[in-house]
Amino acid sequence: MSSSAPTSSPGLKPFTAMLRREFAGYFRTPLAYVFLAVFNAFAVSLAFFVGGLYESGIASLDRFFLYHPWLWAFLAPAAGARLWAEERRQGTIELLLTWPITV
Amino acid sequence: MPLIEAKNLSKSYGAIRAAHAVSFTVDRGEVVGFLGPNGAGKSTTMKMLTGHLRADEGAAIIAGFDVADQAVQAKQHLGYSPEGAPAYGEMTVREFLRFAADLRGLSDPAESVRKTLALCRLDEVAAQTIDTLSKGYRMRVGFAQAVLHDPEVLILDEPTDGLDPNQKFEVRRILKEMAARKAVIVSTHILEEVGELCTRVIVIAKGEVRCDESRDKFLARGPDLNAVFRQLTA
C-alpha cells in the first residue's frame, strides 16, 4: 500500500486534535466567556434565590448541586448544537464525514 | 482491481431522482472528467462515492473497501475536496492542514504538512488565516487537504471553479504530476479542461450516465464540444 496508510491504530490522536481545535475555537471569540458567565450567574443565583442556601441553615452544598442537572440540560445542548450548525454553515461537515474518523 | 468502483448507485431526494443506477470503474493512472450540466447528479454521485451520502441502492468501493461497511479503511485511501473547498476559516493554513493530518492519524504529521505546503505552493500563506485568503488560495487549501496523505484515490468537485487561468494551470500541473500513481475523478463543467487534463470522460445528465469513453474518442465526436455536450445531455 502507499504512504496513505496510517501507523497502526491512530488511538486517541484524532479525538485530542478535535478537542483542541474546538476548545481553542471557543476562546478565539468571546463566546467561551459568555458561556462561563452565564453558567456562573445561574449556578449561584439558583442556589441562593431558588434553593435558599442561607435560609436552610445547613452547611451543605446539596442545594447548590441540586440545580446543576437543569443548568446543564440547557447549556450543554446550546454549546453543542452551535457546533453542528457551524459545521453545516461552513460546509466543513462534508470534510468531517469523509475523513477516516467515526462519530 | 479498479481503485474506484460505482455499482448501480441510486439516490433520490423525495420525488427528485438525483442519481439512477450510476455504474463505472476507475483504474490507477486514469483521470476521469466528470461532466454534466448543473444539477445533473455529479455532486450527488461524488458524495455517495466518498461516503458523505448513503446511497439508496448500489455500492461504492474505494481501493477494495465498501464505503458504507468499511468506511474508515475506505476513507483512509481517499482524498476528497468538496465543491467550494470548505475549510475552517478561523484557522491558519498550517493549523488547518496539521489538524487534518492529526485527524487522519498520519505517522509524521509535521512532515506531511511541510511536503504538502511545498507541493501546492502554499508556503507564503501558511501563517495566514484561511478567511483572509483569495479564492485561488482557498481552493488550493481544499486541494492540499485532499492530497495531504498521498491517497490512491482522489475525488475533486470542481477544483478549478472560479480560478483565473494561471491558477487553473497550476492546479492542472499538480494533478498531472501525481496522476500516474492515482485514480482521479474531477468534476467540471468547463469542457476545455477535458482535453488538457483527463484521460477519460463520463457525461452525466438527469442522474444517468450518458457517455463513458476515452478522451480521444470523446474529442472525436465533433469539433464543437459545446454542441456535443448539448446533444449528450439533452
Chai-1 contact restraints between the chains, C-beta under 6 A:
chainA,res_idxA,chainB,res_idxB,connection_type,confidence,min_distance_angstrom,max_distance_angstrom,comment,restraint_id
A,S2,B,D150,contact,1.0,0.0,6.0,A-B,restraint_1
A,S2,B,E152,contact,1.0,0.0,6.0,A-B,restraint_2
A,S3,B,D150,contact,1.0,0.0,6.0,A-B,restraint_3
A,S4,B,H77,contact,1.0,0.0,6.0,A-B,restraint_4
A,S4,B,H149,contact,1.0,0.0,6.0,A-B,restraint_5
A,S4,B,D150,contact,1.0,0.0,6.0,A-B,restraint_6
A,S4,B,P151,contact,1.0,0.0,6.0,A-B,restraint_7
A,P6,B,G105,contact,1.0,0.0,6.0,A-B,restraint_8
A,P6,B,L106,contact,1.0,0.0,6.0,A-B,restraint_9
A,T7,B,S107,contact,1.0,0.0,6.0,A-B,restraint_10
A,P10,B,G105,contact,1.0,0.0,6.0,A-B,restraint_11
A,K13,B,D102,contact,1.0,0.0,6.0,A-B,restraint_12
A,K13,B,G105,contact,1.0,0.0,6.0,A-B,restraint_13
A,P14,B,L103,contact,1.0,0.0,6.0,A-B,restraint_14
A,P14,B,G105,contact,1.0,0.0,6.0,A-B,restraint_15
A,A17,B,F99,contact,1.0,0.0,6.0,A-B,restraint_16
A,A17,B,D102,contact,1.0,0.0,6.0,A-B,restraint_17
A,A17,B,L103,contact,1.0,0.0,6.0,A-B,restraint_18
A,R21,B,F99,contact,1.0,0.0,6.0,A-B,restraint_19
A,R28,B,E90,contact,1.0,0.0,6.0,A-B,restraint_20
A,Q90,B,P86,contact,1.0,0.0,6.0,A-B,restraint_21
A,G91,B,P86,contact,1.0,0.0,6.0,A-B,restraint_22
A,T92,B,P86,contact,1.0,0.0,6.0,A-B,restraint_23
A,T92,B,Y88,contact,1.0,0.0,6.0,A-B,restraint_24
A,E94,B,H52,contact,1.0,0.0,6.0,A-B,restraint_25
A,E94,B,P82,contact,1.0,0.0,6.0,A-B,restraint_26
A,L97,B,H52,contact,1.0,0.0,6.0,A-B,restraint_27
A,T98,B,T50,contact,1.0,0.0,6.0,A-B,restraint_28
A,T98,B,G51,contact,1.0,0.0,6.0,A-B,restraint_29
A,T98,B,H52,contact,1.0,0.0,6.0,A-B,restraint_30
A,T98,B,Y80,contact,1.0,0.0,6.0,A-B,restraint_31
A,W99,B,L103,contact,1.0,0.0,6.0,A-B,restraint_32
A,P100,B,V72,contact,1.0,0.0,6.0,A-B,restraint_33
A,P100,B,K75,contact,1.0,0.0,6.0,A-B,restraint_34
A,P100,B,Q76,contact,1.0,0.0,6.0,A-B,restraint_35
A,I101,B,L103,contact,1.0,0.0,6.0,A-B,restraint_36
